[in-house]
Amino acid sequence: MVDRTEIANTFADKLVEMQKPTGEVDDSFFTITMSYGKDKVIETTSFAILSWMDSHETINDYAENIQLGVDFLISSIEENRFGST
């Protein structure tokens, strides 16, 4: 079995670079649901948070990023939902 931890951490670090001070991660070209606009930002930010949380050995390194992302998601709730995503 191939250990992909180093590769995963490299991508997690790249997501940190893509995160804005307001918490969203918005530099993706595509999403798995082909979302666009605000929905694309919400989806991309959500997957970035999951990536940081899955980095078990380095999760504390991403704690601030996780918190910023979650705060952004919470602020994105409209009418008890996150848009169409």
Beta strands, then each sheet from edge to edge (+ up, - down):
end
